[in-house]
Amino acid sequence: RLDVLVNDVWGGEHLIEWGVPVWEHDLEKGFRMLRLAIDTHILTSHFALPLLIKYEGGLVVEMTDGTAEYNAENYRLSLFYDLAKTSVIRMAWAQAKELAPHRCTAVAITPGWLRSEMMLDAFGVGESNWRDATAAQPHFAISETPRYVGRAVAHLAADPDVARFNGRSLSSGKLAKKYGFIDLDGSQPDAWRYLVEVQDAGRPADTTGYR
């Protein structure tokens, strides 16, 4: 039996050539990135969903980077990365159509600026002193722990009316507002609204009203 499938296969960070146009980007790395982001998710769904549809109420969560709204308006600094992350959102939408007759739900979820182990290592900090990284990147102040998006998934899985989100693109920040959960520090970072209104707008870093 399978009630919840969180499809979060990736591992392509080391393949991205940021800001490099497609005609200069390494093709092998680019296609490998797409296989990691798309093929793996399709393979997982192909073999796992027959278990999920045996019972009503199953949930598929496609993890990605960026909301449908944000990705539709913003180039993600690499054709391959852009395609990888927008494809997963569309994949959730398509699976929602296929799962609806079985009374199951599929959604896409994005965390905000995630304080993963890889990101902390990149800044040379740990979870206990992560704010030190804001000296190099002030907007890192909006970042969130992996537990935050995990709580988003847990609340969706426990929601008897989760089908109202079928096919939707969701974010940890917006779901925190809907369900009332918090990150480990007691805040509710809303990274995607912050990115649009503060970082992308060229304003100084200030998380007031965003976490």
N, C-alpha and C positions, 0 to 999 in steps of 0.2 A: 504494500500500500504506500502511496505517496500523496501527501496532502499539500506540501509546499515545495516548489522548485525555485531556488535562487540561482540564476544562471549568471555567474560572475567570472567565467573563464577569461583570462586576458594575458598578462605577462609580456606586453609588447612595448613597454616604455623604452627599453634599450634600442629599439629599432627606429624610433622617430628621429627624423632630421628636421628640427623645427625651423620654419621660415625658409625652407628650401623648395623651390618650385618642382612640379612633377617631372619636368624634363631633366632636372639635375639630381633628384632623389634616387637613391639606390633602389633599383626595381626589386631585387631579391628581398630586401628588408621591407619594402612597401607591401609586396604581396604576402609576405610572411605575417605582417601585421594584420592584414585583412583575414587571413586564414585563422589567426588566433582570436580575432574579434567576431567573425561571422561563422565560419565553418564549425568552430567548436560549439557555439551556441545552438546551431541548427542540429548538429549531431546529438547534443545532449537532449534537446527537445524531442527529436525523432525517437530516441530510445526510452526516454523517461515519461513522456506524456501518455502513452498507453496505460501506465499505472495510475497517473493522476486522474484520468477521466473515468475511472471505474466508480468513483464516488462524486457526488455533487459537492460543490464548494471548494474545489481545489484552486490553488493560487500559483501562478508563474510570475516571478519577478525577474525582469531583464535589467541587470545593472549596467549603467553606462556613464558617460560624462557629459553633462549639459542637458538642459530641458529641450523639448522640441522647439519651443518658442525661441530660446537663446541660440540654439544651433542653426535655426532657420535664418537668423539675422547676422550671425557672426562666423567668420572663417576661423577654423580652429588651428591655423598656423601650419598645416600640412594637409595636402589633399588626401593622403592615405588615412591619417588620423581622423580627419573630418568625416570621411566616408565610413570609417569603422564605427564611430560613435553615433552618427545619425542612423546608420543601418540597424543598429540594435533597437533604437526607438521604433523604427518602422516594423521591425520583427515582432515587437510586443503588440503593436497595433494589429498585425496580420494574425498572430496567434489568438488574439482576443476574438476575432471573427470566427476562427475555427473552433475555439473552446466554448463559445457562447451556447451552442446547442446542447452541450454537456453540462451546462450551468457551472462552468469554471471560469476563472478570471485570469487575464494576463495584463501586466502593467510594466512600464519602464520606470526605473528609479535612478536618480543621480544623487550622490552626496554633493556637498559643496567642496570647498578647498580642503581636501582630505589630509589629515595628519597621519598618514600611513607610515610604517617603518621606513619605507624607501624615501618618502619626503623628508622625514626627520633626519635621516642620514645625510640627505643632500644638503641640508642646512647645517649639519654638524651639531644638532641638538637632540635632546630626548623629550619624552612627554612631560617630564618634570620641569624642564626649563625651555619649553618650546617658544615662549614669548621672546627669547633672546634672538630668534631668527628674524623678528620684525625690524631689527637694526639694518639688515640687508634687504629685506622685502617687507615694508610696512603693512602691505595689504594682507600679509599672512595672519594678521590679527583676526581675520574673519574665519580662520580655519576651524575645523571640527574633528572630533575623534571618529574612528571607524564605528565605535559603539552607537553613535548618533543615528547613522543610517541603518544600523542593525535594529535599533529600537523602532525605526520607521517600518521596517519589514515585519517586526513582531506585532505591531499594532494593526497593520493591514491583515496579517494572518488571523488575528483574533477578532476582526470586525465581521459580524454576521451580514453586514450590508456592503461588503467589499466590492461586490459586482457593480456598484455605481461608478467605480473607477475603471471599469474594463476598457482596455485600449489606451488609457491615458498615460501621459508623460508626467511624472511626479518628482518632487525633490524632498530631501530630508527636511529642509527648512520649512516648506509649506505644510508638510505632513505634521511637523511638530506643532504648528499653530492649530491644525485641525484636531489633533489627538491630545495635545497638552503635555507631551513628553519633553524632556530636556537632555542636554549633553551632560557629560560627566562633571563639568564645572558648574552646572546649574543654569547655564544660558541656553538660548535658542537661536543659534546662528542662522541667518537667512542669507546664505552666500550668493545665490544667483540674483537676488534683488540688489545686493550690495555691489556685485560686479558691474551691473548695468548702471546703477545710480551713482556709484562712487569711483570704482577703479577705472572702468571703461570711459567714464565721463571726465577723467583726468583730475578728479578732486583729491585732496589730501586724505590719507588713510584716517578714517574715523568710524568706528563700529557703533557709535551711539545710535540706538534705534534699530540696529541690525542683529544684535545678539543679546 
